Amino acid sequence: MIAVLALLAGVLLGIVFNPTVPPELVPYLPIAVVAALDAVFGGVRAKLDGIFDDKQFVVSFISNVLVSALIVYVGDQLGVGGQLSTGVVVVLGVRIFGNVAAIRRHLFRA
């Protein structure tokens, strides 16, 4: 329940304050969001499997975002940022769909 209230508070604060992302960070925002979604779906799956650990979730969340952004940053420096961004999204997308499939199997027994 606390997580849902925190999510609602975050959405409301975002609407009220309308934050802006600095232009130099804009290329990394979509990658960070996909990495965060991967961690969230992994956390939901772990919770349903009965193996959720809050410390592991926080470390996973932060490290997913930072490593994904770092990979894209290095790719930008090497001139292949687009290709590495695509690779990161594909890898994280596969993980997200795998976690969603496991969540679906757990909830619907199908």
N, CA, C and O of each residue as an XYZ file, in Angstrom:
440
protein
N       0.820     -1.196      0.000
C       0.000      0.000      0.000
C       0.865      1.261      0.000
O       0.534      2.260     -0.638
N       1.983      1.189      0.734
C       2.880      2.346      0.789
C       3.459      2.639     -0.584
O       3.609      3.800     -0.965
N       3.787      1.583     -1.331
C       4.359      1.771     -2.666
C       3.361      2.450     -3.603
O       3.742      3.309     -4.399
N       2.098      2.071     -3.511
C       1.066      2.680     -4.360
C       0.887      4.148     -4.000
O       0.766      4.994     -4.885
N       0.871      4.454     -2.713
C       0.749      5.853     -2.287
C       1.962      6.674     -2.724
O       1.820      7.825     -3.135
N       3.150      6.081     -2.634
C       4.361      6.780     -3.078
C       4.323      7.028     -4.585
O       4.742      8.085     -5.057
N       3.819      6.050     -5.335
C       3.691      6.219     -6.785
C       2.724      7.356     -7.107
O       3.017      8.206     -7.948
N       1.585      7.367     -6.445
C       0.605      8.437     -6.674
C       1.181      9.796     -6.287
O       0.979     10.777     -7.003
N       1.895      9.864     -5.165
C       2.518     11.124     -4.745
C       3.538     11.585     -5.774
O       3.613     12.774     -6.085
N       4.327     10.650     -6.306
C       5.312     11.007     -7.328
C       4.671     11.537     -8.600
O       5.150     12.507     -9.188
N       3.591     10.901     -9.020
C       2.877     11.361    -10.221
C       2.304     12.756     -9.990
O       2.420     13.630    -10.849
N       1.690     12.959     -8.841
C       1.114     14.278     -8.530
C       2.188     15.361     -8.458
O       1.995     16.465     -8.968
N       3.325     15.044     -7.823
C       4.420     16.016     -7.767
C       4.953     16.331     -9.162
O       5.286     17.479     -9.455
N       5.033     15.326    -10.014
C       5.473     15.547    -11.387
C       4.519     16.439    -12.160
O       4.952     17.277    -12.952
N       3.231     16.264    -11.937
C       2.235     17.097    -12.620
C       2.286     18.530    -12.102
O       2.214     19.477    -12.886
N       2.408     18.692    -10.786
C       2.400     20.024    -10.190
C       3.655     20.801    -10.557
O       3.567     21.958    -10.970
N       4.826     20.181    -10.412
C       6.077     20.904    -10.622
C       6.579     20.862    -12.053
O       7.439     21.664    -12.418
N       6.072     19.955    -12.874
C       6.423     19.854    -14.283
C       7.939     19.975    -14.504
O       8.401     20.926    -15.135
N       8.709     19.007    -13.983
C      10.169     19.096    -14.110
C      10.620     18.934    -15.558
O       9.944     18.303    -16.371
N      11.766     19.511    -15.856
C      12.337     19.382    -17.193
C      13.638     18.576    -17.107
O      14.345     18.611    -16.100
N      13.922     17.874    -18.157
C      15.153     17.088    -18.231
C      16.176     17.909    -19.008
O      15.862     18.416    -20.085
N      17.396     18.050    -18.484
C      18.419     18.779    -19.220
C      18.657     18.131    -20.587
O      18.665     16.905    -20.698
N      18.848     18.944    -21.621
C      18.982     18.413    -22.982
C      20.089     17.363    -23.139
O      19.953     16.443    -23.946
N      21.174     17.489    -22.382
C      22.260     16.511    -22.517
C      21.901     15.144    -21.922
O      22.576     14.154    -22.204
N      20.848     15.080    -21.105
C      20.418     13.806    -20.524
C      19.245     13.172    -21.259
O      18.875     12.033    -20.971
N      18.661     13.893    -22.200
C      17.483     13.387    -22.921
C      17.739     12.050    -23.622
O      16.852     11.197    -23.595
N      18.893     11.816    -24.245
C      19.093     10.511    -24.904
C      19.111      9.325    -23.929
O      18.870      8.186    -24.329
N      19.393      9.594    -22.669
C      19.524      8.516    -21.692
C      18.218      8.232    -20.939
O      18.091      7.189    -20.299
N      17.269      9.133    -21.009
C      16.017      8.975    -20.259
C      15.218      7.743    -20.686
O      14.780      6.989    -19.817
N      15.007      7.502    -21.990
C      14.244      6.303    -22.357
C      14.925      5.008    -21.912
O      14.254      4.057    -21.511
N      16.245      4.976    -21.982
C      16.981      3.787    -21.553
C      16.820      3.598    -20.051
O      16.630      2.476    -19.582
N      16.896      4.683    -19.300
C      16.731      4.605    -17.850
C      15.330      4.126    -17.485
O      15.169      3.348    -16.545
N      14.325      4.578    -18.213
C      12.950      4.159    -17.935
C      12.781      2.667    -18.214
O      12.170      1.958    -17.414
N      13.307      2.186    -19.328
C      13.197      0.760    -19.654
C      13.954     -0.070    -18.611
O      13.473     -1.124    -18.197
N      15.131      0.395    -18.184
C      15.894     -0.325    -17.164
C      15.133     -0.351    -15.838
O      15.131     -1.367    -15.142
N      14.495      0.753    -15.491
C      13.701      0.799    -14.265
C      12.505     -0.145    -14.358
O      12.174     -0.827    -13.388
N      11.862     -0.186    -15.513
C      10.732     -1.107    -15.696
C      11.186     -2.558    -15.556
O      10.467     -3.386    -14.996
N      12.371     -2.862    -16.063
C      12.906     -4.214    -15.915
C      13.045     -4.569    -14.435
O      12.668     -5.664    -14.019
N      13.579     -3.656    -13.655
C      13.743     -3.911    -12.223
C      12.393     -4.057    -11.523
O      12.233     -4.909    -10.650
N      11.428     -3.230    -11.904
C      10.103     -3.285    -11.274
C       9.419     -4.617    -11.578
O       8.900     -5.268    -10.671
N       9.414     -5.023    -12.841
C       8.779     -6.300    -13.177
C       9.526     -7.470    -12.543
O       8.905     -8.459    -12.154
N      10.844     -7.369    -12.435
C      11.604     -8.396    -11.734
C      11.239     -8.450    -10.260
O      11.171     -9.529     -9.671
N      11.004     -7.286     -9.662
C      10.587     -7.235     -8.265
C       9.208     -7.827     -8.054
O       8.977     -8.539     -7.077
N       8.290     -7.537     -8.965
C       6.944     -8.108     -8.867
C       7.014     -9.624     -8.994
O       6.358    -10.350     -8.247
N       7.814    -10.094     -9.945
C       7.963    -11.543    -10.116
C       8.545    -12.180     -8.861
O       8.070    -13.226     -8.417
N       9.572    -11.556     -8.286
C      10.187    -12.088     -7.073
C       9.184    -12.106     -5.920
O       9.161    -13.049     -5.129
N       8.365    -11.075     -5.828
C       7.350    -11.024     -4.766
C       6.363    -12.169     -4.920
O       6.014    -12.830     -3.942
N       5.915    -12.403     -6.140
C       4.963    -13.488     -6.375
C       5.605    -14.859     -6.153
O       4.922    -15.805     -5.760
N       6.899    -14.970     -6.398
C       7.611    -16.229     -6.178
C       7.999    -16.411     -4.710
O       8.489    -17.470     -4.318
N       7.777    -15.376     -3.906
C       8.086    -15.458     -2.487
C       9.556    -15.286     -2.152
O       9.995    -15.706     -1.082
N      10.329    -14.674     -3.051
C      11.768    -14.503     -2.815
C      12.186    -13.036     -2.881
O      13.362    -12.739     -3.092
N      11.243    -12.122     -2.703
C      11.541    -10.693     -2.811
C      12.421    -10.248     -1.649
O      12.184    -10.603     -0.494
N      13.439     -9.464     -1.983
C      14.322     -8.868     -0.980
C      14.433     -7.386     -1.319
O      14.878     -7.025     -2.409
N      14.026     -6.527     -0.384
C      13.993     -5.103     -0.679
C      15.367     -4.526     -0.983
O      15.484     -3.661     -1.851
N      16.402     -4.974     -0.298
C      17.751     -4.469     -0.569
C      18.203     -4.866     -1.970
O      18.781     -4.059     -2.698
N      17.937     -6.108     -2.336
C      18.309     -6.571     -3.675
C      17.539     -5.797     -4.733
O      18.087     -5.482     -5.790
N      16.268     -5.486     -4.462
C      15.474     -4.719     -5.423
C      16.063     -3.333     -5.634
O      16.212     -2.888     -6.772
N      16.399     -2.649     -4.548
C      16.942     -1.288     -4.667
C      18.273     -1.311     -5.423
O      18.510     -0.479     -6.298
N      19.131     -2.258     -5.085
C      20.424     -2.363     -5.777
C      20.203     -2.688     -7.253
O      20.865     -2.114     -8.118
N      19.284     -3.600     -7.546
C      18.977     -3.958     -8.930
C      18.435     -2.754     -9.695
O      18.844     -2.498    -10.828
N      17.526     -2.023     -9.082
C      16.918     -0.857     -9.719
C      17.989      0.174    -10.083
O      18.071      0.624    -11.226
N      18.798      0.537     -9.101
C      19.819      1.570     -9.327
C      20.882      1.079    -10.309
O      21.277      1.817    -11.212
N      21.346     -0.158    -10.140
C      22.400     -0.635    -11.031
C      21.897     -0.815    -12.459
O      22.640     -0.541    -13.402
N      20.657     -1.268    -12.649
C      20.100     -1.384    -14.003
C      20.111     -0.030    -14.702
O      20.536      0.082    -15.852
N      19.645      0.983    -14.006
C      19.580      2.320    -14.605
C      20.979      2.848    -14.908
O      21.230      3.351    -16.003
N      21.884      2.736    -13.949
C      23.230      3.285    -14.148
C      24.019      2.532    -15.214
O      24.666      3.156    -16.055
N      23.976      1.220    -15.193
C      24.732      0.446    -16.188
C      24.174      0.672    -17.588
O      24.933      0.814    -18.546
N      22.856      0.706    -17.709
C      22.249      0.953    -19.027
C      22.644      2.332    -19.557
O      23.007      2.473    -20.724
N      22.573      3.338    -18.697
C      22.965      4.686    -19.119
C      24.449      4.742    -19.458
O      24.846      5.422    -20.404
N      25.264      4.036    -18.695
C      26.704      4.014    -18.968
C      27.003      3.358    -20.313
O      27.853      3.842    -21.060
N      26.323      2.277    -20.625
C      26.527      1.606    -21.911
C      26.182      2.545    -23.056
O      26.918      2.629    -24.039
N      25.065      3.251    -22.932
C      24.659      4.180    -23.989
C      25.627      5.354    -24.068
O      25.941      5.820    -25.163
N      26.104      5.837    -22.924
C      27.070      6.936    -22.912
C      28.360      6.525    -23.625
O      28.876      7.267    -24.460
N      28.872      5.352    -23.295
C      30.094      4.869    -23.947
C      29.849      4.712    -25.451
O      30.713      5.043    -26.264
N      28.678      4.211    -25.810
C      28.332      4.093    -27.222
C      28.306      5.441    -27.916
O      28.757      5.563    -29.055
N      27.783      6.456    -27.240
C      27.781      7.810    -27.808
C      29.206      8.313    -28.016
O      29.511      8.935    -29.033
N      30.076      8.038    -27.043
C      31.465      8.477    -27.160
C      32.188      7.770    -28.298
O      33.081      8.339    -28.926
N      31.797      6.528    -28.560
C      32.416      5.760    -29.644
C      31.737      5.997    -30.990
O      32.226      5.536    -32.022
N      30.621      6.708    -30.986
C      29.898      6.987    -32.224
C      28.915      5.900    -32.620
O      28.428      5.887    -33.751
N      28.620      4.990    -31.705
C      27.665      3.919    -32.000
C      26.551      3.888    -30.953
O      26.039      2.822    -30.608
N      26.183      5.064    -30.456
C      25.175      5.160    -29.398
C      23.835      4.580    -29.797
O      23.171      3.935    -28.986
N      23.430      4.800    -31.035
C      22.144      4.276    -31.494
C      22.090      2.767    -31.477
O      21.094      2.174    -31.061
N      23.169      2.145    -31.931
C      23.218      0.688    -31.955
C      23.229      0.111    -30.537
O      22.542     -0.871    -30.255
N      24.007      0.721    -29.655
C      24.044      0.217    -28.273
C      22.729      0.492    -27.555
O      22.303     -0.313    -26.726
N      22.082      1.608    -27.854
C      20.764      1.882    -27.265
C      19.773      0.807    -27.680
O      18.998      0.309    -26.863
N      19.806      0.456    -28.959
C      18.919     -0.603    -29.448
C      19.221     -1.919    -28.758
O      18.306     -2.644    -28.368
N      20.492     -2.230    -28.606
C      20.875     -3.467    -27.930
C      20.397     -3.513    -26.487
O      19.897     -4.540    -26.028
N      20.549     -2.402    -25.769
C      20.101     -2.340    -24.378
C      18.589     -2.526    -24.304
O      18.093     -3.274    -23.461
N      17.859     -1.848    -25.184
C      16.398     -1.965    -25.173
C      15.961     -3.390    -25.504
O      15.012     -3.900    -24.907
N      16.639     -4.032    -26.444
C      16.277     -5.407    -26.804
C      16.522     -6.347    -25.622
O      15.655     -7.153    -25.283
N      17.693     -6.250    -24.996
C      18.013     -7.128    -23.870
C      17.031     -6.904    -22.719
O      16.483     -7.859    -22.169
N      16.815     -5.645    -22.364
C      15.895     -5.368    -21.262
C      14.454     -5.725    -21.636
O      13.682     -6.168    -20.786
N      14.099     -5.534    -22.894
C      12.761     -5.909    -23.347
C      12.520     -7.402    -23.224
O      11.445     -7.828    -22.801
N      13.512     -8.197    -23.592
C      13.395     -9.652    -23.455
C      13.215    -10.025    -21.982
O      12.393    -10.876    -21.647
N      13.990     -9.381    -21.108
C      13.854     -9.655    -19.669
C      12.476     -9.232    -19.157
O      11.862     -9.950    -18.367
N      11.992     -8.077    -19.599
C      10.671     -7.606    -19.167
C       9.595     -8.592    -19.602
O       8.740     -8.970    -18.801
N       9.630     -9.012    -20.864
C       8.615     -9.952    -21.346
C       8.711    -11.293    -20.631
O       7.688    -11.929    -20.377
N       9.923    -11.732    -20.305
C      10.083    -12.967    -19.538
C       9.470    -12.846    -18.148
O       8.802    -13.765    -17.672
N       9.703    -11.702    -17.499
C       9.115    -11.484    -16.183
C       7.598    -11.368    -16.256
O       6.894    -11.901    -15.398
N       7.092    -10.680    -17.268
C       5.635    -10.548    -17.422
C       5.006    -11.917    -17.675
O       3.927    -12.206    -17.159
N       5.666    -12.755    -18.459
C       5.143    -14.098    -18.708
C       5.106    -14.902    -17.412
O       4.139    -15.620    -17.157
N       6.146    -14.787    -16.595
C       6.162    -15.501    -15.312
C       5.080    -14.970    -14.379
O       4.438    -15.740    -13.665
N       4.878    -13.662    -14.385
C       3.813    -13.059    -13.549
C       2.451    -13.564    -14.024
O       1.605    -13.934    -13.210
N       2.246    -13.578    -15.324
C       0.977    -14.067    -15.874
C       0.739    -15.519    -15.504
O      -0.365    -15.882    -15.097
N       1.766    -16.356    -15.640
C       1.624    -17.763    -15.271
C       1.286    -17.922    -13.798
O       0.494    -18.785    -13.420
N       1.896    -17.082    -12.970
C       1.632    -17.180    -11.529
C       0.211    -16.727    -11.200
O      -0.467    -17.354    -10.384
N      -0.237    -15.656    -11.822
C      -1.562    -15.116    -11.495
C      -2.696    -15.918    -12.091
O      -3.715    -16.136    -11.436
N      -2.532    -16.363    -13.339
C      -3.624    -17.015    -14.051
C      -3.432    -18.524    -14.195
O      -4.277    -19.209    -14.771
N      -2.324    -19.038    -13.674
C      -2.021    -20.462    -13.788
C      -2.082    -20.944    -15.231
O      -2.478    -22.075    -15.513
N      -1.677    -20.047    -16.144
C      -1.716    -20.385    -17.579
C      -0.416    -20.015    -18.245
O      -0.258    -20.223    -19.449
